[in-house]
Amino acid sequence: MRSFALCIAYILLINLAFCQKVILDSCKECNYINDYYPLIYKAQLKYLQEDLDSAFQYISKAKEKCELLNTPDILERVMYAEILIDRKNYNDALESLEELIRVGFPFEFLEYNEALKILKQNRKWEDLRKLSLQINARENNFFNWKLRDEILEMVKVDQLIRRSNMDYEERQKIDSVHQKRIKEIFETYGYPNEKLIGFRKPNERVDITIMLMHFNDLKYFKPKLLGFIKKGDCNPYTMASIVDSNDRQNKLYTYGIYSSVDSTQIIDFPNLNSRRKALGLRTLENHVKTMALIEKKYKSK
């Protein structure tokens, strides 16, 4: 009898340990490189191919562990809202757009989107408009407006000096000052994405990628950016840009992000897709296919 009781107790302990492992595994922090981007790229392909049911399944799987992002050439929350509208799930579609508005996305772009027009009949549509005005009002502290203005100025200067007759040494001095300041921003605030400084706007270039491409301290930026990418704070394309930009000196590229570059100009071309996936990028073939579908979709409108 005693051995039977010990056996039962042992089984219960095993079950308890298994349950705890399941709970802990489900609570692990999302690694956007492994848990998010592969699913979202598949979702976008299916969405562009008008297979919305499959797209919904892939997005739902990604959402089980990760918060949806606002990747520039995807805009996940708009894509998700359009899919939800197709499923007549209008409330969840509005909630998806509300999350986008909360990071400063311009409301007028939603109004121009014909796929969202049915939502305009919903009383919550006007609530989104009011929320957008409130969030983007500078007297409110939803974002770090001072930091946004500083980054806007740095990006502006970065581009101006490249259109000027300034000599190389002078440009390097300014790039060095910018590089030092961006490091300070990373250490103080993290990556300056839309959650921190608000969404990009047509007349306000707040994306620092183009400025990072002119920095040379890859020993600092590569691990730092990789950490930001894993947490969903930074687009994988940003790190690919700074690395491939520095590769220009040798004319052999690591991630092959430039369309003018062929396979003979890419380091270890057979393993290119492995490197791209390890960073959270699409494979080269997936990228070409996706861009062709995007062009086809928006040219037809």
C-alpha positions as CSV (number, residue, x, y, z in Angstrom):
1,M,0.0,0.0,0.0
2,R,2.8,2.3,0.9
3,S,4.6,1.7,-2.4
4,F,1.3,2.4,-4.3
5,A,1.0,5.7,-2.5
6,L,4.6,6.6,-3.4
7,C,3.9,5.7,-7.0
8,I,0.9,8.0,-7.1
9,A,2.9,10.8,-5.5
10,Y,5.7,10.4,-8.0
11,I,3.2,10.6,-10.9
12,L,1.6,13.7,-9.5
13,L,5.0,15.4,-9.2
14,I,5.9,14.5,-12.8
15,N,2.5,16.0,-14.0
16,L,3.1,19.1,-11.9
17,A,6.6,19.6,-13.4
18,F,5.2,19.1,-16.9
19,C,2.4,21.7,-16.3
20,Q,4.9,24.2,-15.0
21,K,7.1,23.7,-18.0
22,V,4.2,24.2,-20.4
23,I,3.3,27.5,-18.5
24,L,6.8,28.7,-18.5
25,D,7.3,27.9,-22.2
26,S,4.1,29.8,-23.1
27,C,5.3,32.8,-21.2
28,K,8.7,33.0,-22.8
29,E,9.4,36.4,-24.4
30,C,8.8,36.6,-28.1
31,N,11.9,36.4,-30.2
32,Y,10.7,38.3,-33.3
33,I,13.4,36.7,-35.5
34,N,12.2,33.2,-34.9
35,D,8.6,33.5,-33.7
36,Y,7.2,36.4,-35.7
37,Y,8.8,37.3,-39.0
38,P,8.7,33.9,-40.7
39,L,4.9,33.7,-40.0
40,I,4.2,37.3,-41.0
41,Y,6.0,37.0,-44.3
42,K,3.9,33.9,-45.1
43,A,0.8,35.8,-44.0
44,Q,1.7,38.7,-46.3
45,L,2.2,36.5,-49.3
46,K,-1.1,34.8,-48.8
47,Y,-2.8,38.2,-48.3
48,L,-1.3,39.5,-51.6
49,Q,-2.4,36.3,-53.3
50,E,-5.9,36.9,-51.9
51,D,-5.9,33.7,-49.8
52,L,-7.2,35.6,-46.7
53,D,-8.1,32.5,-44.7
54,S,-4.5,31.3,-44.8
55,A,-3.2,34.8,-44.1
56,F,-5.5,34.9,-41.0
57,Q,-4.1,31.6,-39.8
58,Y,-0.5,32.8,-40.1
59,I,-1.2,36.1,-38.3
60,S,-3.1,34.4,-35.6
61,K,-0.2,32.0,-35.0
62,A,2.2,35.0,-34.8
63,K,-0.1,36.8,-32.4
64,E,-0.1,33.9,-30.0
65,K,3.3,34.9,-28.8
66,C,4.1,38.3,-30.3
67,E,2.6,41.7,-30.5
68,L,1.9,42.8,-34.1
69,L,4.4,45.3,-35.4
70,N,4.2,48.1,-38.1
71,T,6.8,47.0,-40.6
72,P,7.1,49.6,-43.3
73,D,6.4,47.4,-46.3
74,I,3.8,45.3,-44.5
75,L,1.8,47.4,-42.1
76,E,0.6,44.4,-40.2
77,R,-2.2,46.0,-38.4
78,V,-3.8,47.4,-41.5
79,M,-3.4,44.0,-43.3
80,Y,-5.0,42.3,-40.3
81,A,-7.9,44.8,-40.2
82,E,-8.6,44.1,-43.9
83,I,-8.6,40.4,-43.3
84,L,-10.9,40.8,-40.3
85,I,-13.3,42.9,-42.4
86,D,-13.5,40.0,-44.9
87,R,-14.5,37.8,-42.0
88,K,-17.1,40.4,-40.9
89,N,-15.3,40.9,-37.6
90,Y,-15.6,44.6,-37.6
91,N,-14.9,45.3,-33.9
92,D,-11.6,43.4,-33.9
93,A,-10.7,45.3,-37.1
94,L,-11.3,48.6,-35.4
95,E,-9.2,47.5,-32.4
96,S,-6.3,46.6,-34.7
97,L,-6.5,50.1,-36.2
98,E,-6.7,51.7,-32.8
99,E,-3.4,50.1,-31.9
100,L,-1.9,51.6,-35.0
101,I,-3.4,55.1,-34.2
102,R,-1.8,54.8,-30.7
103,V,1.7,54.9,-32.2
104,G,0.8,58.0,-34.2
105,F,-0.2,56.5,-37.6
106,P,-1.8,59.3,-39.7
107,F,-5.5,58.8,-39.7
108,E,-5.9,60.2,-43.2
109,F,-4.2,57.2,-44.6
110,L,-6.9,55.0,-43.1
111,E,-9.5,57.2,-44.7
112,Y,-7.9,56.8,-48.1
113,N,-8.0,53.0,-47.8
114,E,-11.0,51.7,-49.8
115,A,-10.7,48.3,-48.1
116,L,-11.6,49.9,-44.8
117,K,-14.6,52.0,-46.0
118,I,-17.2,49.7,-44.4
119,L,-15.8,50.7,-41.0
120,K,-16.7,54.3,-41.6
121,Q,-20.3,53.4,-40.9
122,N,-19.3,52.4,-37.4
123,R,-19.5,55.0,-34.7
124,K,-16.1,54.0,-33.4
125,W,-14.6,55.4,-36.6
126,E,-15.0,58.9,-35.4
127,D,-13.5,57.8,-32.1
128,L,-10.4,56.8,-34.0
129,R,-10.2,60.2,-35.6
130,K,-10.5,62.0,-32.3
131,L,-7.9,59.7,-30.7
132,S,-5.5,60.4,-33.6
133,L,-5.8,64.2,-33.1
134,Q,-5.3,63.7,-29.4
135,I,-2.2,61.5,-29.7
136,N,-0.5,63.6,-32.3
137,A,-1.1,66.9,-30.5
138,R,2.3,68.0,-29.3
139,E,0.9,69.4,-26.0
140,N,0.2,65.8,-25.0
141,N,3.1,63.7,-23.9
142,F,2.3,60.5,-25.7
143,F,5.7,60.6,-27.4
144,N,9.1,62.1,-26.7
145,W,8.7,65.1,-29.0
146,K,12.0,66.6,-28.0
147,L,13.8,63.5,-29.1
148,R,11.8,63.3,-32.3
149,D,12.8,66.8,-33.2
150,E,16.4,66.1,-32.5
151,I,16.3,63.0,-34.7
152,L,14.5,64.9,-37.5
153,E,17.3,67.5,-37.5
154,M,20.1,64.9,-37.5
155,V,18.5,63.0,-40.4
156,K,18.1,66.3,-42.2
157,V,21.7,67.3,-41.7
158,D,22.9,63.8,-42.7
159,Q,21.2,64.2,-46.1
160,L,22.1,67.8,-46.6
161,I,25.8,67.2,-46.3
162,R,25.6,64.4,-48.8
163,R,24.1,66.8,-51.4
164,S,26.6,69.5,-50.7
165,N,30.2,70.1,-51.8
166,M,31.5,69.4,-48.3
167,D,34.7,67.4,-48.4
168,Y,35.0,63.8,-47.0
169,E,36.8,64.8,-43.8
170,E,34.1,67.3,-42.8
171,R,31.3,64.8,-43.5
172,Q,33.1,62.3,-41.4
173,K,33.3,64.7,-38.5
174,I,29.5,65.3,-38.6
175,D,28.9,61.5,-39.0
176,S,31.1,60.9,-35.9
177,V,29.0,63.4,-33.8
178,H,25.8,61.7,-35.0
179,Q,27.1,58.3,-34.3
180,K,28.1,59.2,-30.8
181,R,24.7,60.8,-30.1
182,I,22.8,57.8,-31.5
183,K,24.8,55.5,-29.2
184,E,23.7,57.7,-26.3
185,I,20.1,57.5,-27.4
186,F,20.3,53.7,-27.6
187,E,21.7,53.4,-24.1
188,T,19.3,55.9,-22.6
189,Y,16.0,55.2,-24.4
190,G,16.5,52.1,-26.6
191,Y,15.7,52.1,-30.3
192,P,13.8,55.3,-31.3
193,N,10.9,53.6,-32.9
194,E,7.2,54.8,-33.3
195,K,6.4,53.8,-29.7
196,L,9.0,56.3,-28.4
197,I,8.9,59.1,-30.9
198,G,5.7,58.6,-33.0
199,F,5.1,57.3,-36.5
200,R,6.9,58.4,-39.6
201,K,5.0,61.0,-41.7
202,P,5.5,61.9,-45.4
203,N,7.0,65.3,-44.5
204,E,8.9,64.1,-41.4
205,R,11.7,61.5,-41.8
206,V,12.2,60.0,-38.4
207,D,13.6,56.6,-39.5
208,I,17.3,56.6,-38.6
209,T,18.2,53.8,-40.9
210,I,19.6,56.1,-43.6
211,M,21.8,57.8,-41.0
212,L,23.0,54.5,-39.6
213,M,24.2,53.6,-43.0
214,H,26.9,56.2,-42.7
215,F,28.3,54.9,-39.3
216,N,31.3,52.7,-39.1
217,D,31.3,51.2,-35.6
218,L,29.8,47.8,-36.5
219,K,31.4,46.3,-33.4
220,Y,28.9,48.3,-31.4
221,F,25.9,48.5,-33.7
222,K,25.6,44.9,-34.9
223,P,25.0,43.2,-31.5
224,K,23.0,46.2,-30.3
225,L,20.7,46.2,-33.3
226,L,20.3,42.4,-33.2
227,G,19.1,42.7,-29.7
228,F,16.5,45.3,-30.7
229,I,15.4,43.2,-33.6
230,K,14.8,40.2,-31.4
231,K,12.6,42.3,-29.1
232,G,10.6,43.8,-32.1
233,D,12.0,47.3,-31.5
234,C,13.8,47.6,-34.8
235,N,13.3,46.4,-38.4
236,P,15.8,43.7,-39.6
237,Y,16.3,45.8,-42.7
238,T,17.9,48.5,-40.6
239,M,20.8,46.3,-39.5
240,A,21.1,44.8,-43.0
241,S,21.4,48.3,-44.4
242,I,24.2,49.4,-42.1
243,V,26.2,46.2,-42.8
244,D,25.7,46.2,-46.5
245,S,26.5,49.9,-46.7
246,N,29.8,49.3,-45.0
247,D,30.4,46.4,-47.3
248,R,30.5,48.9,-50.3
249,Q,34.2,49.4,-49.6
250,N,35.0,45.8,-50.6
251,K,32.1,45.5,-53.1
252,L,31.1,42.2,-51.5
253,Y,27.8,42.3,-49.6
254,T,26.5,40.3,-46.7
255,Y,22.7,40.5,-47.0
256,G,22.2,41.4,-50.6
257,I,19.7,44.2,-50.0
258,Y,20.6,46.2,-53.1
259,S,18.7,45.3,-56.3
260,S,21.7,46.2,-58.4
261,V,23.9,43.6,-56.8
262,D,24.1,40.1,-58.4
263,S,25.2,36.8,-56.9
264,T,28.9,37.3,-57.7
265,Q,28.9,40.4,-55.4
266,I,27.5,38.6,-52.4
267,I,29.7,36.9,-49.8
268,D,29.2,33.2,-49.7
269,F,26.1,33.4,-51.9
270,P,24.9,29.7,-51.3
271,N,24.4,30.6,-47.6
272,L,22.8,34.1,-48.2
273,N,19.3,33.0,-47.2
274,S,20.5,31.4,-44.0
275,R,22.1,34.7,-43.1
276,R,19.0,36.6,-44.1
277,K,16.7,34.4,-42.0
278,A,19.0,34.6,-39.0
279,L,18.4,38.4,-39.1
280,G,14.7,38.2,-39.6
281,L,14.7,39.1,-43.3
282,R,12.8,37.3,-46.0
283,T,14.7,34.9,-48.2
284,L,15.9,36.6,-51.5
285,E,13.3,34.6,-53.5
286,N,10.5,35.5,-51.1
287,H,11.5,39.1,-51.2
288,V,11.5,39.3,-55.0
289,K,8.1,37.5,-55.2
290,T,6.6,39.7,-52.5
291,M,7.8,43.0,-54.1
292,A,6.3,41.9,-57.4
293,L,3.0,41.1,-55.8
294,I,2.9,44.5,-54.0
295,E,3.7,46.3,-57.2
296,K,0.9,44.4,-59.0
297,K,-1.6,45.0,-56.2
298,Y,-1.1,48.8,-56.1
299,K,-0.6,49.4,-59.8
300,S,-4.0,47.8,-60.4
301,K,-5.7,50.5,-58.2
